[in-house]
Amino acid sequence: MRIQTPFPAGRGKEDAARGRGPATGLIPEAGLVLAPRQFSHEFPMADNGKNGNTRHVTVIGAGIVGVCCGLYLLRDGHKVTLMDAQAPGEGASFGSAGFISPGSCVPIGMPGLASKVPGMLMDPLGPLTIRWRYLPRIAPWLLRFLAASSPKRVEEISLAMRALYQSATEDFQPLVGEAKAANLVRRDGRLEIYRGEHSLAKAQLKYDIMRRRGVTLDIVKGADLQKLEPALAPEYSVAVRIPDSSHTTDPFRLTEALAKDFQRQGGTILREKVLGFDMRGGVPAGIIGEGARRDLDALVVAAGAYSGSLARQLGSKVPLDTERGYHMMLPEPGIELRFPISSGDHHFAITPMDGGIRLAGTVEFAGLEAAPNYARADKLYASARLMFPGLQAEGAERWMGRRPSLPDSLPVISRSPVHPSVFYAFGHGHLGLTGAAVTGKLIAELVTGKPHNIDLSPYRVHRF
Ligand SMILES: Cc1cc2nc3c(=O)[nH]c(=O)nc-3n(C[C@H](O)[C@H](O)[C@H](O)COP(=O)(O)OP(=O)(O)OC[C@H]3O[C@@H](n4cnc5c(N)ncnc54)[C@H](O)[C@@H]3O)c2cc1C
């Protein structure tokens, strides 16, 4: 098999170095050793955790992000309670495509996007659509999204994404190992597949950015690609292979396994919706759940797409909205898939999972409450059949989930500038699984008062 290197070497090593001051000192893709560099958090803090007094931290949300925050907080010696209206992992984390993707460093909003918006409005089944009725509500978010798609901002955002996500896999490792869930994570790399060179050329800017950030990319063509994925239609003749990428074979079971391990280690999970906060002298002294009021020491808001209203009650206004996505699970797909795949032409993911093959993706702006439009999931299947003509939909299940999304494709990982005992961990959009363990580690560092090895200013809550 012949795998070609696609693009001339860029300024990858230099850019990667600017993004992160590493604890490990090593960026594997770039093979580059950097001088250790540490950043302190925005506020001076007592040294808590194992070196001093532990805190009782309440985390709202037991999705993959909240559970990883809980586990890293336990590791620092804190007492931790997770509160969720549902069972762990039943929100957006249930149905992702399963990619843990350290090389993802290109925002959703890219230069040239503005000219595509009218077309998006016209096609309700297109990869990105806006429900007409939601347009007035989403308009301010979209303006910010367009502003974030200028070449200058894309460059800045991509540096911040790379700095954050490049340790995604290694930060998951200790959690997955302790939970004995290693069987749920595979490190096979992934393929981004195109219908010929002409189609790949349209994505040149994205791959240029990835190269400059130090992400390893190989091109695979024709017969070599057929050998890798024999079920693929031959007209899909070129792929970009990203070796440094993992995937989980069941995103829900992974979250569930980590949540069980959180309990095994002494963490508490309360199945209860949080309604608000008991403010005393302007400070959140209690958390009001559906069942009871509880005293509050430290708080982490990790409630996914529902975090915006909680943050607002705590004095922080964040332009969080939801990019709704769909999946179709094919339990008897009729073909074998060897690698997780992204379709460069149809813009969705195809992942081999324990329960069959999952087709996942699309973006729909329709808010938190609108009913799902499962025709969007059916469209995923129609597109997937173009790539894999042997694909079967017998017994297929459809799902819709709400990605928590900010207009600049970056999450909020931050201490509240209003209340020093409040922390935020939400808004990871398309990369919440990828960023969950990294976020958990950083939140624990913020709560404990330890220095961290990346600059957290791009993710601060009041950046908008
Ligand atoms: C189709 C699709 C494909 C995706 N594929 C990928 C992928 O391949 N890789 C990747 O990295 N990411 C992917 N994502 C994104 C990823 O799934 C999300 O970013 C991630 O799951 C967000 O996790 P979370 O914990 O922040 O939110 P959630 O999983 O939604 O968890 C938030 C939790 O908070 C709880 N909650 C909310 N409000 C309250 C309240 N008031 N009181 C108590 N509990 C509350 C909810 O019940 C929920 O359980 C995909 C998303 C979709 C939709």
The ligand as a Tripos MOL2 file, in Angstrom:
@<TRIPOS>MOLECULE
LIG
   53    58     1     0     0
SMALL
NO_CHARGES

@<TRIPOS>ATOM
      1 C1        -24.5490   14.1310   15.7130 C.3       1 LIG1
      2 C2        -23.4020   14.5180   16.6140 C.ar      1 LIG1
      3 C3        -22.1500   13.9900   16.3930 C.ar      1 LIG1
      4 C4        -21.0730   14.3510   17.2150 C.ar      1 LIG1
      5 N1        -19.8470   13.7720   17.0240 N.ar      1 LIG1
      6 C5        -18.8030   14.1170   17.8200 C.ar      1 LIG1
      7 C6        -17.5440   13.4880   17.6670 C.ar      1 LIG1
      8 O1        -17.3620   12.5780   16.8520 O.2       1 LIG1
      9 N2        -16.5090   13.8870   18.4720 N.ar      1 LIG1
     10 C7        -16.6680   14.8730   19.3980 C.ar      1 LIG1
     11 O2        -15.6910   15.2180   20.0560 O.2       1 LIG1
     12 N3        -17.8760   15.4520   19.6080 N.ar      1 LIG1
     13 C8        -18.9410   15.1050   18.8400 C.ar      1 LIG1
     14 N4        -20.1650   15.6800   19.0190 N.ar      1 LIG1
     15 C9        -20.3010   16.7230   20.0420 C.3       1 LIG1
     16 C10       -20.4430   16.1220   21.4270 C.3       1 LIG1
     17 O3        -21.4010   15.0920   21.4120 O.3       1 LIG1
     18 C11       -20.8840   17.2110   22.4140 C.3       1 LIG1
     19 O4        -20.0740   18.3560   22.2870 O.3       1 LIG1
     20 C12       -20.7480   16.6820   23.8400 C.3       1 LIG1
     21 O5        -21.4970   15.5080   23.9920 O.3       1 LIG1
     22 C13       -21.1940   17.7200   24.8420 C.3       1 LIG1
     23 O6        -21.0530   17.1190   26.1120 O.3       1 LIG1
     24 P1        -21.5950   17.8420   27.3980 P.3       1 LIG1
     25 O7        -21.2860   16.9840   28.5440 O.co2     1 LIG1
     26 O8        -21.1390   19.2600   27.3910 O.co2     1 LIG1
     27 O9        -23.1820   17.9310   27.1320 O.3       1 LIG1
     28 P2        -24.3110   16.8280   27.3320 P.3       1 LIG1
     29 O10       -23.8700   15.4800   26.9600 O.co2     1 LIG1
     30 O11       -25.5300   17.3550   26.6370 O.co2     1 LIG1
     31 O12       -24.5300   16.8150   28.8910 O.3       1 LIG1
     32 C14       -25.1270   17.8830   29.5720 C.3       1 LIG1
     33 C15       -25.9560   17.2990   30.6890 C.3       1 LIG1
     34 O13       -26.4610   18.3710   31.4850 O.3       1 LIG1
     35 C16       -27.7230   17.9900   31.9400 C.3       1 LIG1
     36 N5        -28.4600   19.1950   32.3310 N.ar      1 LIG1
     37 C17       -28.7590   20.2560   31.5560 C.ar      1 LIG1
     38 N6        -29.4170   21.1860   32.2780 N.ar      1 LIG1
     39 C18       -29.5360   20.6850   33.5370 C.ar      1 LIG1
     40 C19       -30.1350   21.1650   34.7380 C.ar      1 LIG1
     41 N7        -30.7380   22.3710   34.7980 N.pl3     1 LIG1
     42 N8        -30.0750   20.3890   35.8270 N.ar      1 LIG1
     43 C20       -29.4640   19.1660   35.8030 C.ar      1 LIG1
     44 N9        -28.8910   18.6700   34.6920 N.ar      1 LIG1
     45 C21       -28.9300   19.4200   33.5710 C.ar      1 LIG1
     46 C22       -28.3420   17.2490   30.7720 C.3       1 LIG1
     47 O14       -29.3830   16.3850   31.2300 O.3       1 LIG1
     48 C23       -27.1560   16.5180   30.1870 C.3       1 LIG1
     49 O15       -27.0620   15.1890   30.6290 O.3       1 LIG1
     50 C24       -21.2670   15.2960   18.2510 C.ar      1 LIG1
     51 C25       -22.5460   15.8100   18.4820 C.ar      1 LIG1
     52 C26       -23.6140   15.4160   17.6940 C.ar      1 LIG1
     53 C27       -24.9700   15.9650   17.9870 C.3       1 LIG1
@<TRIPOS>BOND
     1     1     2 1
     2     2     3 ar
     3     2    52 ar
     4     3     4 ar
     5     4     5 ar
     6     4    50 ar
     7     5     6 ar
     8     6     7 ar
     9     6    13 1
    10     7     8 2
    11     7     9 ar
    12     9    10 ar
    13    10    11 2
    14    10    12 ar
    15    12    13 ar
    16    13    14 ar
    17    14    15 1
    18    14    50 ar
    19    15    16 1
    20    16    17 1
    21    16    18 1
    22    18    19 1
    23    18    20 1
    24    20    21 1
    25    20    22 1
    26    22    23 1
    27    23    24 1
    28    24    25 2
    29    24    26 1
    30    24    27 1
    31    27    28 1
    32    28    29 2
    33    28    30 1
    34    28    31 1
    35    31    32 1
    36    32    33 1
    37    33    34 1
    38    33    48 1
    39    34    35 1
    40    35    36 1
    41    35    46 1
    42    36    37 ar
    43    36    45 ar
    44    37    38 ar
    45    38    39 ar
    46    39    40 ar
    47    39    45 ar
    48    40    41 1
    49    40    42 ar
    50    42    43 ar
    51    43    44 ar
    52    44    45 ar
    53    46    47 1
    54    46    48 1
    55    48    49 1
    56    50    51 ar
    57    51    52 ar
    58    52    53 1
@<TRIPOS>SUBSTRUCTURE
     1 LIG1         1 GROUP 0 **** ****
